[in-house]
Amino acid sequence: MPNEEHHKEKDKFELHLDEMILKVQSCQNDKNFASCSACDQFLSCTLRAEYIQAVYNSMSKGDTGGFEF
């Protein structure tokens, strides 16, 4: 059963990333930007920071250290 629990953790991180992708895309669409880099809040945006954290967590599955590719 531990393997099933680990699989559920992967799903949790991937689902959160999917949610964050939709939020970032929605923000970009609202501002008519193709990329966050066109926005004047690029470096201070909390949504973008949350998205970056979600990407990291989906790659590391919540562990600190290496990534699973």
N, C-alpha and C positions, 0 to 999 in steps of 0.2 A: 503493500500500500504506500510506502514512502515515495515511490516513483510517481504514483497518481497524484499525490499531494504536490510534488515538484511541478508536474504538468499543469496543475491548476494555477500555481504561482505564475508560470509563464503566461498563461491565458490572461491573468489579471493585469500584468504589465503591458501586454500587447493590446488589450482592450482599452486601457487608459491612454496609450499612445494613439490609438485610432480616434479616441474622443478628442485628444489635444490637436490632432491633425485637422479635424473638422472645425474646431474653434479657431485655429490660426487661419485656415482657408476662408472662413467666414469673415474674419477681421480684414483680411487682404481684399476680399470681394467688396466689403463695405467701403473701403478706402480706395477702390480701383487700383490696387497694386498687384503686380505679378509676383512680388517678393517682399519680405519684411525689410530688406535692406533699403528699399525706397522710402521707408517711413522715417520721420524725424525722431520717433521714439525708439528706434532700432536698438540702441544699447541699454535703454532704461525700461523697456517693456516687460511687465511682469508676466503677461501671457506667453511671450516668446521664451522667457526664462523657465516657465513651467513646461513648455514644450521641449526645450533642450533637456530638462531633467527627466521628462518622460522618455525621450529617446535613449538617454543614458541608462535609465532603469530597465527599459525593454531589452537593451543589449546585455546588461549585466545581471538581469533578473533579480535586482535588489541587492546583490552582493557587492561588496567593495572589491576592487581589483580588476581582474581580467574580464574579457567579454566572450560570449559564445557566438560564433559565426557559423 
